[in-house]
Amino acid sequence: MALANAQIYLFLVMFSFMFLHSMANFNYGPWGRPGNWNKTNCPNGNNHPNATQTSNKFNVGGSENWRYGFDYMDWARKNGPFFVNDTLVFKYDPPNPNGGFPHSVYLLPDYRSFIKCDFRRAKRIANPNQGAGEGFEFVLKKTQPYFFACGERGGIHCNNGTMKFVVMPIKRWPY
């Protein structure tokens, strides 16, 4: 019972963090209405890189691509907020006949599966060959949490906490 309560608490904390982080770009004006949200007054004086009225395309991991040993949760936090209709591009090397671990992209159904790296109900959205070249593109179509992970070799990269992340896109203003 204590484990279930701890998991619920952790989910609420993560959901709250994702929601508050995604709303940080809105710059609310009087009476709780969004103001000029794309002028975020970032500390360096520039607008947030995702503060546009059009859909954006993000290379997952930036120049590091989708690879083992990179902190994708940190990448998602630094590149958010993500909006509905933004595109995530997963680029990774195809399987190497001389060895090395192949990569793939799975969409996990819920938070519990994400935490436990349980791929039984996960959907493989990109196989080990689809990340080569221009990569595999995934469009964030709904306002919901998306849980991504590498599931090759029994999910070893997910289980050690490296190749997994979550995003929760929001709708652009005006709705």
N, CA and C atoms as an extended XYZ file, in Angstrom:
525
Properties=species:S:1:pos:R:3:atomname:S:1:resname:S:1:resid:I:1 pbc="F F F"
N         0.822       -1.193        0.000 N   MET     1
C         0.000        0.000        0.000 CA  MET     1
C         0.863        1.252        0.000 C   MET     1
N         1.937        1.220        0.791 N   ALA     2
C         2.822        2.387        0.845 CA  ALA     2
C         3.475        2.628       -0.505 C   ALA     2
N         3.816        1.558       -1.223 N   LEU     3
C         4.418        1.705       -2.542 CA  LEU     3
C         3.432        2.334       -3.519 C   LEU     3
N         2.168        1.926       -3.465 N   ALA     4
C         1.149        2.502       -4.337 CA  ALA     4
C         0.959        3.985       -4.033 C   ALA     4
N         0.925        4.350       -2.759 N   ASN     5
C         0.790        5.757       -2.389 CA  ASN     5
C         1.993        6.566       -2.848 C   ASN     5
N         3.170        5.994       -2.730 N   ALA     6
C         4.382        6.697       -3.179 CA  ALA     6
C         4.351        6.893       -4.681 C   ALA     6
N         3.867        5.903       -5.422 N   GLN     7
C         3.791        6.037       -6.870 CA  GLN     7
C         2.766        7.086       -7.274 C   GLN     7
N         1.647        7.127       -6.595 N   ILE     8
C         0.639        8.147       -6.886 CA  ILE     8
C         1.205        9.526       -6.586 C   ILE     8
N         1.871        9.660       -5.460 N   TYR     9
C         2.479       10.944       -5.107 CA  TYR     9
C         3.507       11.353       -6.152 C   TYR     9
N         4.362       10.434       -6.574 N   LEU    10
C         5.377       10.728       -7.582 CA  LEU    10
C         4.724       11.135       -8.896 C   LEU    10
N         3.640       10.456       -9.284 N   PHE    11
C         2.928       10.821      -10.503 CA  PHE    11
C         2.382       12.240      -10.391 C   PHE    11
N         1.769       12.571       -9.269 N   LEU    12
C         1.219       13.916       -9.087 CA  LEU    12
C         2.311       14.976       -9.131 C   LEU    12
N         3.444       14.697       -8.526 N   VAL    13
C         4.561       15.645       -8.552 CA  VAL    13
C         5.049       15.825       -9.982 C   VAL    13
N         5.246       14.710      -10.711 N   MET    14
C         5.719       14.812      -12.102 CA  MET    14
C         4.706       15.531      -12.980 C   MET    14
N         3.407       15.204      -12.828 N   PHE    15
C         2.388       15.855      -13.624 CA  PHE    15
C         2.359       17.358      -13.322 C   PHE    15
N         2.430       17.720      -12.054 N   SER    16
C         2.433       19.133      -11.670 CA  SER    16
C         3.630       19.853      -12.243 C   SER    16
N         4.791       19.218      -12.166 N   PHE    17
C         5.996       19.823      -12.724 CA  PHE    17
C         5.844       20.031      -14.225 C   PHE    17
N         5.359       19.000      -14.938 N   MET    18
C         5.208       19.126      -16.393 CA  MET    18
C         4.195       20.212      -16.739 C   MET    18
N         3.079       20.255      -16.012 N   PHE    19
C         2.066       21.258      -16.292 CA  PHE    19
C         2.595       22.666      -16.023 C   PHE    19
N         3.197       22.869      -14.864 N   LEU    20
C         3.712       24.199      -14.536 CA  LEU    20
C         4.829       24.609      -15.479 C   LEU    20
N         5.677       23.663      -15.843 N   HIS    21
C         6.765       23.976      -16.778 CA  HIS    21
C         6.205       24.343      -18.152 C   HIS    21
N         5.173       23.639      -18.596 N   SER    22
C         4.608       23.942      -19.905 CA  SER    22
C         3.865       25.277      -19.896 C   SER    22
N         3.319       25.662      -18.765 N   MET    23
C         2.601       26.934      -18.683 CA  MET    23
C         3.511       28.122      -18.433 C   MET    23
N         4.779       27.889      -18.166 N   ALA    24
C         5.700       28.976      -17.829 CA  ALA    24
C         5.902       29.933      -18.981 C   ALA    24
N         5.576       29.550      -20.181 N   ASN    25
C         5.791       30.375      -21.357 CA  ASN    25
C         4.629       31.313      -21.643 C   ASN    25
N         3.543       31.240      -20.859 N   PHE    26
C         2.350       31.969      -21.225 CA  PHE    26
C         2.299       33.433      -20.786 C   PHE    26
N         3.017       33.869      -19.763 N   ASN    27
C         3.018       35.271      -19.359 CA  ASN    27
C         1.589       35.794      -19.156 C   ASN    27
N         0.908       35.290      -18.136 N   TYR    28
C        -0.477       35.650      -17.907 CA  TYR    28
C        -0.644       37.121      -17.580 C   TYR    28
N        -1.672       37.707      -18.167 N   GLY    29
C        -1.981       39.108      -17.968 CA  GLY    29
C        -3.077       39.279      -16.942 C   GLY    29
N        -3.787       40.431      -16.985 N   PRO    30
C        -4.843       40.691      -16.012 CA  PRO    30
C        -5.999       39.707      -16.132 C   PRO    30
N        -6.673       39.429      -15.050 N   TRP    31
C        -7.836       38.555      -14.950 CA  TRP    31
C        -7.522       37.123      -15.394 C   TRP    31
N        -6.262       36.712      -15.303 N   GLY    32
C        -5.891       35.346      -15.631 CA  GLY    32
C        -5.873       35.020      -17.113 C   GLY    32
N        -6.044       36.030      -17.967 N   ARG    33
C        -6.033       35.773      -19.408 CA  ARG    33
C        -4.597       35.828      -19.919 C   ARG    33
N        -4.274       34.946      -20.877 N   PRO    34
C        -2.919       35.009      -21.426 CA  PRO    34
C        -2.658       36.350      -22.086 C   PRO    34
N        -1.500       36.889      -21.822 N   GLY    35
C        -1.106       38.140      -22.431 CA  GLY    35
C        -0.370       37.872      -23.733 C   GLY    35
N         0.656       38.626      -23.998 N   ASN    36
C         1.458       38.456      -25.205 CA  ASN    36
C         2.429       37.305      -24.943 C   ASN    36
N         1.950       36.062      -25.042 N   TRP    37
C         2.663       34.889      -24.559 CA  TRP    37
C         3.958       34.600      -25.275 C   TRP    37
N         4.139       35.073      -26.483 N   ASN    38
C         5.383       34.755      -27.166 CA  ASN    38
C         6.505       35.727      -26.832 C   ASN    38
N         6.260       36.673      -25.970 N   LYS    39
C         7.306       37.576      -25.458 CA  LYS    39
C         7.576       37.176      -24.019 C   LYS    39
N         8.410       36.176      -23.831 N   THR    40
C         8.550       35.571      -22.515 CA  THR    40
C         9.560       36.269      -21.622 C   THR    40
N        10.273       37.231      -22.133 N   ASN    41
C        11.263       37.945      -21.329 CA  ASN    41
C        12.244       36.993      -20.661 C   ASN    41
N        12.818       36.120      -21.464 N   CYS    42
C        13.825       35.205      -20.947 CA  CYS    42
C        15.003       36.007      -20.407 C   CYS    42
N        15.756       35.452      -19.457 N   PRO    43
C        16.852       36.190      -18.851 CA  PRO    43
C        17.873       36.729      -19.849 C   PRO    43
N        18.079       36.032      -20.969 N   ASN    44
C        19.053       36.520      -21.945 CA  ASN    44
C        18.447       37.534      -22.905 C   ASN    44
N        17.172       37.885      -22.716 N   GLY    45
C        16.529       38.891      -23.550 CA  GLY    45
C        15.886       38.319      -24.798 C   GLY    45
N        16.091       37.052      -25.090 N   ASN    46
C        15.503       36.443      -26.278 CA  ASN    46
C        14.202       35.752      -25.935 C   ASN    46
N        13.406       35.502      -26.947 N   ASN    47
C        12.189       34.736      -26.750 CA  ASN    47
C        12.541       33.264      -26.626 C   ASN    47
N        11.656       32.504      -26.022 N   HIS    48
C        11.858       31.060      -25.923 CA  HIS    48
C        11.916       30.489      -27.331 C   HIS    48
N        12.779       29.499      -27.600 N   PRO    49
C        12.898       28.964      -28.953 CA  PRO    49
C        11.624       28.330      -29.495 C   PRO    49
N        10.679       27.972      -28.653 N   ASN    50
C         9.445       27.365      -29.118 CA  ASN    50
C         8.284       28.346      -29.056 C   ASN    50
N         8.541       29.641      -28.933 N   ALA    51
C         7.479       30.638      -28.812 CA  ALA    51
C         7.083       31.138      -30.200 C   ALA    51
N         6.450       30.280      -30.982 N   THR    52
C         6.004       30.654      -32.316 CA  THR    52
C         4.540       30.290      -32.465 C   THR    52
N         3.920       30.773      -33.521 N   GLN    53
C         2.519       30.452      -33.795 CA  GLN    53
C         2.396       29.237      -34.703 C   GLN    53
N         3.509       28.684      -35.167 N   THR    54
C         3.471       27.539      -36.063 CA  THR    54
C         4.052       26.317      -35.361 C   THR    54
N         3.843       25.162      -35.972 N   SER    55
C         4.397       23.931      -35.424 CA  SER    55
C         5.908       23.926      -35.574 C   SER    55
N         6.562       23.312      -34.631 N   ASN    56
C         8.020       23.219      -34.657 CA  ASN    56
C         8.445       21.776      -34.793 C   ASN    56
N         9.678       21.597      -35.267 N   LYS    57
C        10.258       20.266      -35.415 CA  LYS    57
C        11.475       20.214      -34.508 C   LYS    57
N        11.542       19.180      -33.657 N   PHE    58
C        12.623       19.024      -32.694 CA  PHE    58
C        13.390       17.737      -32.955 C   PHE    58
N        14.691       17.842      -33.097 N   ASN    59
C        15.534       16.654      -33.175 CA  ASN    59
C        15.763       16.176      -31.742 C   ASN    59
N        15.224       15.009      -31.400 N   VAL    60
C        15.313       14.501      -30.028 CA  VAL    60
C        16.784       14.315      -29.654 C   VAL    60
N        17.206       15.007      -28.598 N   GLY    61
C        18.597       14.970      -28.165 CA  GLY    61
C        19.450       16.040      -28.816 C   GLY    61
N        18.858       16.871      -29.678 N   GLY    62
C        19.631       17.908      -30.369 CA  GLY    62
C        20.698       17.271      -31.248 C   GLY    62
N        21.905       17.772      -31.194 N   SER    63
C        23.001       17.242      -32.015 CA  SER    63
C        23.453       15.860      -31.541 C   SER    63
N        23.060       15.458      -30.342 N   GLU    64
C        23.440       14.139      -29.810 CA  GLU    64
C        22.564       13.021      -30.373 C   GLU    64
N        21.404       13.370      -30.945 N   ASN    65
C        20.453       12.407      -31.494 CA  ASN    65
C        19.963       11.434      -30.425 C   ASN    65
N        19.353       10.341      -30.835 N   TRP    66
C        18.784        9.311      -29.947 CA  TRP    66
C        19.865        8.276      -29.737 C   TRP    66
N        20.552        8.362      -28.607 N   ARG    67
C        21.682        7.468      -28.336 CA  ARG    67
C        21.739        7.136      -26.857 C   ARG    67
N        22.474        6.105      -26.543 N   TYR    68
C        22.656        5.671      -25.162 CA  TYR    68
C        23.520        6.678      -24.395 C   TYR    68
N        23.182        6.916      -23.124 N   GLY    69
C        24.010        7.738      -22.248 CA  GLY    69
C        23.668        9.216      -22.224 C   GLY    69
N        22.586        9.629      -22.878 N   PHE    70
C        22.195       11.033      -22.918 CA  PHE    70
C        20.976       11.222      -22.015 C   PHE    70
N        20.862       12.363      -21.344 N   ASP    71
C        19.755       12.636      -20.428 CA  ASP    71
C        18.600       13.283      -21.201 C   ASP    71
N        17.663       12.463      -21.649 N   TYR    72
C        16.543       12.958      -22.452 CA  TYR    72
C        15.489       13.669      -21.624 C   TYR    72
N        15.363       13.347      -20.356 N   MET    73
C        14.438       14.097      -19.502 CA  MET    73
C        14.905       15.548      -19.386 C   MET    73
N        16.206       15.739      -19.240 N   ASP    74
C        16.764       17.085      -19.180 CA  ASP    74
C        16.583       17.795      -20.526 C   ASP    74
N        16.800       17.081      -21.618 N   TRP    75
C        16.610       17.664      -22.947 CA  TRP    75
C        15.163       18.150      -23.107 C   TRP    75
N        14.187       17.313      -22.725 N   ALA    76
C        12.779       17.687      -22.858 CA  ALA    76
C        12.450       18.902      -21.994 C   ALA    76
N        13.012       18.942      -20.794 N   ARG    77
C        12.766       20.085      -19.901 CA  ARG    77
C        13.327       21.368      -20.495 C   ARG    77
N        14.497       21.308      -21.083 N   LYS    78
C        15.149       22.507      -21.640 CA  LYS    78
C        14.533       22.955      -22.962 C   LYS    78
N        13.920       22.052      -23.713 N   ASN    79
C        13.370       22.397      -25.020 CA  ASN    79
C        11.869       22.643      -24.997 C   ASN    79
N        11.220       22.402      -23.870 N   GLY    80
C         9.789       22.644      -23.760 CA  GLY    80
C         9.489       24.112      -23.605 C   GLY    80
N         8.268       24.501      -23.633 N   PRO    81
C         7.115       23.628      -23.748 CA  PRO    81
C         6.928       23.126      -25.174 C   PRO    81
N         6.298       21.984      -25.285 N   PHE    82
C         5.942       21.421      -26.570 CA  PHE    82
C         4.460       21.680      -26.786 C   PHE    82
N         4.099       21.875      -28.043 N   PHE    83
C         2.717       22.196      -28.374 CA  PHE    83
C         2.128       21.111      -29.272 C   PHE    83
N         0.792       21.029      -29.274 N   VAL    84
C         0.098       20.105      -30.162 CA  VAL    84
C         0.519       20.427      -31.599 C   VAL    84
N         0.793       19.395      -32.373 N   ASN    85
C         1.247       19.436      -33.770 CA  ASN    85
C         2.743       19.704      -33.919 C   ASN    85
N         3.481       19.832      -32.828 N   ASP    86
C         4.944       19.849      -32.936 CA  ASP    86
C         5.396       18.447      -33.334 C   ASP    86
N         6.563       18.361      -33.963 N   THR    87
C         7.089       17.080      -34.436 CA  THR    87
C         8.390       16.767      -33.731 C   THR    87
N         8.507       15.535      -33.231 N   LEU    88
C         9.761       15.043      -32.657 CA  LEU    88
C        10.428       14.157      -33.703 C   LEU    88
N        11.720       14.402      -33.963 N   VAL    89
C        12.468       13.612      -34.939 CA  VAL    89
C        13.486       12.768      -34.180 C   VAL    89
N        13.384       11.466      -34.322 N   PHE    90
C        14.303       10.521      -33.683 CA  PHE    90
C        15.322       10.071      -34.727 C   PHE    90
N        16.577       10.477      -34.550 N   LYS    91
C        17.651       10.050      -35.449 CA  LYS    91
C        18.598        9.152      -34.668 C   LYS    91
N        18.908        7.998      -35.241 N   TYR    92
C        19.841        7.075      -34.598 CA  TYR    92
C        20.450        6.170      -35.652 C   TYR    92
N        21.594        5.601      -35.319 N   ASP    93
C        22.305        4.731      -36.246 CA  ASP    93
C        21.543        3.432      -36.448 C   ASP    93
N        21.549        2.918      -37.688 N   PRO    94
C        20.926        1.613      -37.920 CA  PRO    94
C        21.765        0.524      -37.253 C   PRO    94
N        21.213       -0.689      -37.138 N   PRO    95
C        21.969       -1.787      -36.509 CA  PRO    95
C        23.318       -1.994      -37.203 C   PRO    95
N        24.326       -2.244      -36.392 N   ASN    96
C        25.680       -2.446      -36.891 CA  ASN    96
C        25.989       -3.941      -36.866 C   ASN    96
N        26.350       -4.532      -38.022 N   PRO    97
C        26.639       -5.971      -38.026 CA  PRO    97
C        27.877       -6.339      -37.207 C   PRO    97
N        28.715       -5.360      -36.880 N   ASN    98
C        29.929       -5.613      -36.096 CA  ASN    98
C        29.693       -5.512      -34.594 C   ASN    98
N        28.473       -5.322      -34.189 N   GLY    99
C        28.178       -5.239      -32.761 CA  GLY    99
C        27.532       -3.921      -32.389 C   GLY    99
N        27.335       -3.717      -31.123 N   GLY   100
C        26.668       -2.512      -30.637 CA  GLY   100
C        25.183       -2.762      -30.454 C   GLY   100
N        24.560       -1.969      -29.648 N   PHE   101
C        23.131       -2.113      -29.375 CA  PHE   101
C        22.321       -1.315      -30.384 C   PHE   101
N        21.314       -1.926      -30.987 N   PRO   102
C        20.400       -1.159      -31.837 CA  PRO   102
C        19.446       -0.341      -30.960 C   PRO   102
N        18.819        0.646      -31.552 N   HIS   103
C        17.845        1.472      -30.845 CA  HIS   103
C        16.508        1.406      -31.560 C   HIS   103
N        15.470        1.736      -30.845 N   SER   104
C        14.118        1.811      -31.380 CA  SER   104
C        13.388        2.882      -30.572 C   SER   104
N        12.142        3.120      -30.920 N   VAL   105
C        11.330        4.078      -30.168 CA  VAL   105
C         9.991        3.415      -29.858 C   VAL   105
N         9.665        3.376      -28.585 N   TYR   106
C         8.385        2.843      -28.121 CA  TYR   106
C         7.607        3.954      -27.450 C   TYR   106
N         6.296        3.892      -27.607 N   LEU   107
C         5.384        4.782      -26.909 CA  LEU   107
C         4.722        3.955      -25.822 C   LEU   107
N         5.044        4.293      -24.576 N   LEU   108
C         4.494        3.544      -23.440 CA  LEU   108
C         3.117        4.099      -23.095 C   LEU   108
N         2.204        3.233      -22.638 N   PRO   109
C         0.812        3.657      -22.465 CA  PRO   109
C         0.527        4.533      -21.248 C   PRO   109
N         1.364        4.454      -20.213 N   ASP   110
C         1.049        5.201      -18.999 CA  ASP   110
C         2.310        5.397      -18.143 C   ASP   110
N         2.103        6.159      -17.093 N   TYR   111
C         3.210        6.503      -16.198 CA  TYR   111
C         3.817        5.272      -15.539 C   TYR   111
N         2.983        4.369      -15.113 N   ARG   112
C         3.488        3.164      -14.439 CA  ARG   112
C         4.396        2.354      -15.366 C   ARG   112
N         3.972        2.157      -16.605 N   SER   113
C         4.790        1.444      -17.589 CA  SER   113
C         6.098        2.188      -17.832 C   SER   113
N         6.026        3.518      -17.844 N   PHE   114
C         7.211        4.343      -18.059 CA  PHE   114
C         8.223        4.160      -16.923 C   PHE   114
N         7.757        4.237      -15.690 N   ILE   115
C         8.642        4.101      -14.536 CA  ILE   115
C         9.255        2.707      -14.471 C   ILE   115
N         8.455        1.698      -14.735 N   LYS   116
C         8.928        0.310      -14.634 CA  LYS   116
C         9.568       -0.199      -15.923 C   LYS   116
N         9.530        0.613      -16.999 N   CYS   117
C        10.011        0.182      -18.320 CA  CYS   117
C         9.335       -1.125      -18.720 C   CYS   117
N         8.026       -1.142      -18.565 N   ASP   118
C         7.209       -2.306      -18.904 CA  ASP   118
C         6.680       -2.117      -20.321 C   ASP   118
N         7.205       -2.909      -21.263 N   PHE   119
C         6.866       -2.759      -22.674 CA  PHE   119
C         5.742       -3.696      -23.131 C   PHE   119
N         5.094       -4.401      -22.207 N   ARG   120
C         4.061       -5.363      -22.600 CA  ARG   120
C         2.903       -4.701      -23.352 C   ARG   120
N         2.498       -3.493      -22.958 N   ARG   121
C         1.400       -2.796      -23.639 CA  ARG   121
C         1.899       -1.615      -24.470 C   ARG   121
N         3.217       -1.496      -24.611 N   ALA   122
C         3.796       -0.389      -25.373 CA  ALA   122
C         3.624       -0.611      -26.866 C   ALA   122
N         3.662        0.474      -27.611 N   LYS   123
C         3.545        0.410      -29.056 CA  LYS   123
C         4.885        0.827      -29.671 C   LYS   123
N         5.456       -0.066      -30.475 N   ARG   124
C         6.703        0.290      -31.158 CA  ARG   124
C         6.358        1.198      -32.319 C   ARG   124
N         6.859        2.436      -32.254 N   ILE   125
C         6.548        3.409      -33.302 CA  ILE   125
C         7.694        3.572      -34.290 C   ILE   125
N         8.888        3.075      -33.948 N   ALA   126
C        10.016        3.115      -34.889 CA  ALA   126
C        10.932        1.930      -34.612 C   ALA   126
N        11.227        1.161      -35.646 N   ASN   127
C        12.109        0.008      -35.495 CA  ASN   127
C        13.573        0.432      -35.589 C   ASN   127
N        14.523       -0.464      -35.395 N   PRO   128
C        15.943       -0.090      -35.400 CA  PRO   128
C        16.446        0.534      -36.706 C   PRO   128
N        15.761        0.306      -37.812 N   ASN   129
C        16.219        0.867      -39.088 CA  ASN   129
C        15.612        2.223      -39.418 C   ASN   129
N        14.544        2.610      -38.770 N   GLN   130
C        13.829        3.836      -39.134 CA  GLN   130
C        14.512        5.120      -38.674 C   GLN   130
N        15.496        5.044      -37.811 N   GLY   131
C        16.150        6.252      -37.331 CA  GLY   131
C        17.290        6.726      -38.204 C   GLY   131
N        17.647        5.950      -39.218 N   ALA   132
C        18.765        6.316      -40.091 CA  ALA   132
C        18.379        7.469      -41.013 C   ALA   132
N        19.364        8.133      -41.557 N   GLY   133
C        19.127        9.220      -42.512 CA  GLY   133
C        18.459       10.410      -41.859 C   GLY   133
N        17.286       10.748      -42.373 N   GLU   134
C        16.541       11.906      -41.851 CA  GLU   134
C        15.814       11.585      -40.563 C   GLU   134
N        15.793       10.324      -40.169 N   GLY   135
C        15.178        9.935      -38.912 CA  GLY   135
C        13.700        9.638      -39.036 C   GLY   135
N        13.117        9.286      -37.899 N   PHE   136
C        11.698        8.970      -37.790 CA  PHE   136
C        10.993       10.161      -37.157 C   PHE   136
N         9.872       10.583      -37.745 N   GLU   137
C         9.125       11.734      -37.225 CA  GLU   137
C         7.855       11.279      -36.511 C   GLU   137
N         7.613       11.894      -35.360 N   PHE   138
C         6.408       11.618      -34.577 CA  PHE   138
C         5.738       12.951      -34.264 C   PHE   138
N         4.469       13.089      -34.651 N   VAL   139
C         3.716       14.321      -34.419 CA  VAL   139
C         2.926       14.188      -33.121 C   VAL   139
N         3.038       15.184      -32.257 N   LEU   140
C         2.296       15.237      -30.994 CA  LEU   140
C         0.893       15.751      -31.317 C   LEU   140
N        -0.070       14.845      -31.441 N   LYS   141
C        -1.394       15.191      -31.954 CA  LYS   141
C        -2.410       15.589      -30.896 C   LYS   141
N        -2.164       15.220      -29.638 N   LYS   142
C        -3.145       15.484      -28.584 CA  LYS   142
C        -2.488       16.117      -27.372 C   LYS   142
N        -3.315       16.735      -26.541 N   THR   143
C        -2.855       17.245      -25.258 CA  THR   143
C        -2.935       16.092      -24.267 C   THR   143
N        -1.839       15.379      -24.143 N   GLN   144
C        -1.742       14.223      -23.257 CA  GLN   144
C        -0.269       13.945      -23.011 C   GLN   144
N         0.064       13.239      -21.954 N   PRO   145
C         1.460       12.870      -21.767 CA  PRO   145
C         1.865       11.793      -22.775 C   PRO   145
N         3.045       11.959      -23.353 N   TYR   146
C         3.627       10.968      -24.256 CA  TYR   146
C         4.874       10.430      -23.569 C   TYR   146
N         4.914        9.124      -23.365 N   PHE   147
C         6.032        8.467      -22.692 CA  PHE   147
C         6.842        7.697      -23.738 C   PHE   147
N         8.077        8.137      -24.006 N   PHE   148
C         8.928        7.521      -25.016 CA  PHE   148
C        10.074        6.764      -24.352 C   PHE   148
N        10.489        5.647      -24.970 N   ALA   149
C        11.626        4.882      -24.462 CA  ALA   149
C        12.191        4.000      -25.568 C   ALA   149
N        13.453        3.621      -25.401 N   CYS   150
C        14.091        2.637      -26.265 CA  CYS   150
C        13.792        1.265      -25.671 C   CYS   150
N        13.243        0.372      -26.516 N   GLY   151
C        12.822       -0.922      -25.996 CA  GLY   151
C        13.608       -2.111      -26.501 C   GLY   151
N        14.701       -1.885      -27.187 N   GLU   152
C        15.474       -3.010      -27.713 CA  GLU   152
C        16.175       -3.769      -26.592 C   GLU   152
N        16.412       -5.035      -26.839 N   ARG   153
C        17.101       -5.934      -25.892 CA  ARG   153
C        16.448       -5.931      -24.518 C   ARG   153
N        15.144       -6.062      -24.515 N   GLY   154
C        14.424       -6.129      -23.251 CA  GLY   154
C        14.319       -4.797      -22.526 C   GLY   154
N        14.538       -3.696      -23.233 N   GLY   155
C        14.428       -2.372      -22.619 CA  GLY   155
C        15.594       -1.997      -21.728 C   GLY   155
N        16.776       -2.535      -22.011 N   ILE   156
C        17.934       -2.289      -21.139 CA  ILE   156
C        18.281       -0.800      -21.036 C   ILE   156
N        18.135       -0.054      -22.133 N   HIS   157
C        18.458        1.377      -22.086 CA  HIS   157
C        17.419        2.161      -21.280 C   HIS   157
N        16.204        1.707      -21.291 N   CYS   158
C        15.163        2.326      -20.477 CA  CYS   158
C        15.377        1.992      -19.011 C   CYS   158
N        15.644        0.715      -18.738 N   ASN   159
C        15.797        0.263      -17.355 CA  ASN   159
C        16.929        0.947      -16.612 C   ASN   159
N        17.989        1.339      -17.318 N   ASN   160
C        19.062        2.031      -16.606 CA  ASN   160
C        18.841        3.546      -16.595 C   ASN   160
N        17.673        3.994      -17.065 N   GLY   161
C        17.274        5.388      -16.914 CA  GLY   161
C        17.783        6.344      -17.965 C   GLY   161
N        18.380        5.845      -19.049 N   THR   162
C        18.954        6.773      -20.016 CA  THR   162
C        18.012        7.115      -21.162 C   THR   162
N        17.590        6.141      -21.932 N   MET   163
C        16.852        6.442      -23.159 CA  MET   163
C        15.344        6.423      -22.926 C   MET   163
N        14.874        7.394      -22.143 N   LYS   164
C        13.447        7.555      -21.934 CA  LYS   164
C        13.165        8.994      -21.534 C   LYS   164
N        11.977        9.465      -21.920 N   PHE   165
C        11.562       10.817      -21.541 CA  PHE   165
C        10.063       10.942      -21.745 C   PHE   165
N         9.511       12.003      -21.192 N   VAL   166
C         8.076       12.267      -21.296 CA  VAL   166
C         7.879       13.723      -21.712 C   VAL   166
N         6.905       13.956      -22.577 N   VAL   167
C         6.501       15.319      -22.938 CA  VAL   167
C         4.986       15.395      -22.818 C   VAL   167
N         4.497       16.590      -22.553 N   MET   168
C         3.056       16.819      -22.487 CA  MET   168
C         2.745       18.088      -23.261 C   MET   168
N         2.392       17.932      -24.538 N   PRO   169
C         2.119       19.132      -25.334 CA  PRO   169
C         0.852       19.852      -24.881 C   PRO   169
N         0.848       21.135      -25.105 N   ILE   170
C        -0.313       21.959      -24.771 CA  ILE   170
C        -0.805       22.626      -26.049 C   ILE   170
N        -2.015       23.138      -26.004 N   LYS   171
C        -2.562       23.841      -27.166 CA  LYS   171
C        -1.995       25.249      -27.227 C   LYS   171
N        -1.821       25.736      -28.442 N   ARG   172
C        -1.369       27.123      -28.630 CA  ARG   172
C        -2.541       28.069      -28.389 C   ARG   172
N        -2.197       29.257      -27.954 N   TRP   173
C        -3.205       30.289      -27.769 CA  TRP   173
C        -3.339       31.041      -29.064 C   TRP   173
N        -4.442       31.435      -29.591 N   PRO   174
C        -5.770       31.156      -29.053 CA  PRO   174
C        -6.216       29.763      -29.419 C   PRO   174
N        -7.034       29.182      -28.576 N   TYR   175
C        -7.475       27.787      -28.756 CA  TYR   175
C        -8.333       27.629      -29.968 C   TYR   175
